[in-house]
Amino acid sequence: MNLHIHEVTEADLPAVLALYAQLGEDDGQVLTVEQAEHIYRRMNAYPDYRIYLAEQNDKPVGTFALLVMDNLGHLGARSAVLEDVVVSNSCRGQGIGKQMMDFANRICLDKGCYKMTFSSNRNREAAHRFYASLGFRQHGISFYIDYPKR
């Protein structure tokens, strides 16, 4: 499979937004390109917060965001948070997600992370089986607070 994964540029944002729309979250609504550009610029101001795009034959087929952060705990070892993982509906089951997670793992290892974490909606059982097949283990309990949208 000819898969190319690279850091997203502003020119890639429409493709990323189209992938997000496939998840059906937020009632299928996504940011406008202008809103996404503003947030993208803020994200790029962080030392190690990037969005990646997977392309197959120059067609966008997947995306994920990865934040690598420094820690005072764990003897200063870095950790990573994986967010917004999407593989195009028409391309699932072809190994794209595995290649994206292998790519993310290499980044984390290269940057000296002691772990990479993410959260997943409890109803996404197929996704949970996929992550478990890659060696991810369920750990702890997630808690959250819903804040009103602005």
N, C-alpha and C positions, 0 to 999 in steps of 0.2 A: 504494500500500500504506500503510495507516494503522499505522505502527510508532512506538511511544513507547519511548524509552530513558531510564532514570533510575537514580540511585544506589539501591542496595538498602537497605532498612530491615530491621530484625529481622523484621517481619511477612512480608517476602518470602523469608526463608530456606527455608521448606519448598519453594517453587517452584524456587529455585536448586538445592537438593539433588535434587529430582526430575529436573532437567535433567542434573545430573552423573551420576545413575544411568544415564541413557541411553547414556553413553559406554562402559559396560561395564568401566571400569578398576577396579582393586582388587576383582576378582571380583564386580563389581556392587554392592558395599557402599558406603554413604555414611555420613557422620556422622549422629548423632542431632541433632535440632533443638537440644537443650540444648548439645551439644558445639559445634555450629556457632555458636550465640549467643555462647559464651565466646570463640571464635576471632574472630568478627566484631567483638566489642568491642575485642580487642587490635589487630586490623587498623585499626580506626577511630582508634586512638591515634597511628598514623603520620600525619605531615602530609599525605601524598598517596598513600594506598593505599586504593582503593575497588573495590567490586564493582558492576557495572551489570546491569540486567535489561531485556531488550527484551520488550515486550508488544504483541501485535496483537489489537485488539478485546478488551482486558483479559485476554487469555490469554498466559501466559508462553511465549515462543518462543525465547529465547536469553539467554545471559549471558556475561560476561567480567570478569576482574579486571585492574586496571591500577595499577601502582606507578610513580609519577614520583619520581625521586630526584635529589638534588643531587650534584655531582661536583667534586672538586678538579682533576681532569684535564680536558682539552678546554676549557681556559680558563674553567672553571666552568659550561659549558653543561650543562643537565639532560639526563637520559636516562630512558627508560621501559621497563618490562618488562611484557609482556602475558602473562597466565596464564589457564588454565581457560576457554578459549573453547568454547562449546557452542551449537549451533543444534539445536532439537528435531528428532528424526528425521523427524517428519511434515511439517516445514516447510523442509527443506533444498532448495536449488535455487530459492528464491523471492526471493533478493536480501537476505534478512535478515542474513546474515553480512557482506555488503558494507556494508550500512548500519551495522552494529555497528563494523566496522573504520573506516569514514569518521568515525564518532562518536569513536572512540579517537584517530584521527589529529588531529582538531580539538582535542581536549584537549591532546595532546602539543604541537601547534603553539602553542596559546594559552599554554602553560606554558614555552615556549622550549626545548623538547627538541631535541637534535641528532639523536636516533635513537630508534626504538622497536624492541625486540627481543623474540623469543620463541623457544622451542624446541618441536619437534614430534617425536612418535614417528616414526622413519624408515619405519614401515609404513603410515602414513596418507597414501598417495600422492595420493588425491583432494583431501585438505586442502592438500597442497603445491601442487597445480595451482591450487587456488582462491587461495591466498596469492600465488602468482606472477602470476596474472591481475590482482591488485590492485596490482602493482608491487613487492611484497616481493622482495628478492633473497636468495639463500642466501649466507651469509658465514661464513667460518671453520669451525671444527670445535667441536662441543660435547663436553665431558668431564664425567663425573659419577662420584660414588662412592655406592653404595647403602649406607645405614646401616640397622641393624636397626630394625624398628618397635617402638615403645614402647606 
